[in-house]
Amino acid sequence: DLPTGYRVLVVFRPDCKFCLESMPFYGELLGIDGGSKRLAFVTPHGQELATRQALPLGSSAALVLGADFRKNRFVATPMILRIDKEQRVRAIWRGTLGGSEEGRVRQLLREGDPGG
């Protein structure tokens, strides 16, 4: 379970080339007002430290959670999940995002509570 208020999950592997290439975007998301309280990183169990080390400088407040990728059916990384108040997945973005997709994720974080 996620702590209350988190609405965007980044499914991330520290050994994933595309995850690392997307890191500037994730750093930008964390910098949005309140972003670090609404965005969490999910990484395979045992890789939490490596993921934290891959995050941009100044991201020490980011929440990094370990998860069983097989059990949770996380088959591709990077993947961004929009989560509602009941912690149900409402939208999924897979791979490296384009400009309009990045804009939608930014908007979700700025809204603070996308509802649903």
C-alpha positions in Angstrom: 0.0 0.0 0.0 1.1 3.5 -0.8 1.0 6.3 1.8 -1.9 8.7 1.4 -1.6 11.3 -1.4 0.6 9.5 -3.8 -0.9 9.6 -7.3 1.9 8.8 -9.7 4.2 5.7 -9.6 7.3 5.4 -11.7 8.2 1.7 -12.3 11.9 1.8 -12.6 14.9 -0.5 -12.8 18.3 1.1 -12.1 19.9 -1.1 -14.9 17.3 0.0 -17.5 18.8 2.2 -20.2 15.5 3.9 -21.0 14.8 4.5 -17.3 18.1 6.3 -16.9 17.6 8.3 -20.1 14.2 9.4 -18.6 15.8 10.6 -15.4 15.9 14.3 -16.3 12.1 14.2 -16.7 11.6 12.3 -13.4 13.8 15.0 -11.7 11.6 17.7 -13.2 8.5 15.9 -11.8 10.0 15.7 -8.4 10.7 19.5 -8.6 7.0 20.4 -9.2 5.6 21.9 -6.1 4.5 19.0 -4.0 5.8 16.5 -6.6 7.9 14.5 -4.1 4.7 13.9 -2.0 2.7 12.7 -4.9 5.2 10.7 -7.0 6.9 7.5 -5.9 9.4 5.2 -7.5 8.8 1.4 -7.6 11.8 -0.8 -8.1 12.5 -4.5 -7.8 13.0 -5.7 -4.2 16.7 -5.3 -3.2 17.4 -2.5 -5.8 16.0 0.4 -3.7 19.5 1.8 -2.9 20.7 1.6 -6.5 17.5 3.4 -7.6 17.9 6.1 -5.0 21.5 6.6 -6.2 20.3 6.9 -9.8 17.9 9.7 -8.9 18.9 13.3 -9.7 20.7 15.3 -7.0 18.3 16.9 -4.6 15.8 14.0 -4.8 16.5 12.7 -1.3 12.9 13.2 -0.3 11.6 10.9 -3.1 9.8 7.8 -2.0 11.4 4.6 -3.3 9.5 1.3 -2.8 10.7 -2.2 -3.4 8.2 -4.6 -5.1 7.9 -8.0 -6.6 7.7 -7.1 -10.3 6.4 -10.6 -11.4 3.6 -10.6 -8.8 2.6 -7.0 -9.7 2.9 -7.7 -13.5 5.4 -5.0 -14.1 6.8 -6.4 -17.4 8.2 -3.2 -18.9 10.3 -0.3 -17.6 10.0 2.5 -17.4 6.3 2.7 -16.8 4.3 5.4 -15.2 1.0 4.6 -13.4 -1.7 7.0 -12.4 -3.3 5.9 -9.2 -6.6 7.0 -7.8 -7.6 7.6 -4.2 -8.5 3.9 -3.8 -5.1 3.0 -5.2 -6.5 1.6 -8.4 -4.5 2.1 -11.6 -6.3 4.6 -13.9 -3.7 5.2 -16.6 -0.5 3.6 -17.8 2.3 5.1 -19.8 5.0 2.7 -21.0 8.5 3.5 -22.2 10.1 6.8 -22.9 7.4 9.5 -23.1 6.9 12.1 -25.8 6.1 15.7 -25.2 2.3 15.4 -24.9 2.5 12.4 -22.6 5.0 14.2 -20.4 2.7 17.2 -20.3 -0.2 15.0 -19.0 2.0 13.5 -16.2 3.1 17.1 -15.2 -0.5 18.2 -15.1 -1.5 15.2 -12.9 1.2 16.2 -10.4 0.2 19.9 -10.4 -3.4 19.0 -9.8 -2.4 17.4 -6.6 -5.4 15.1 -6.5 -6.5 13.8 -10.0 -9.5 12.2 -8.4 -11.2 9.2 -9.7 
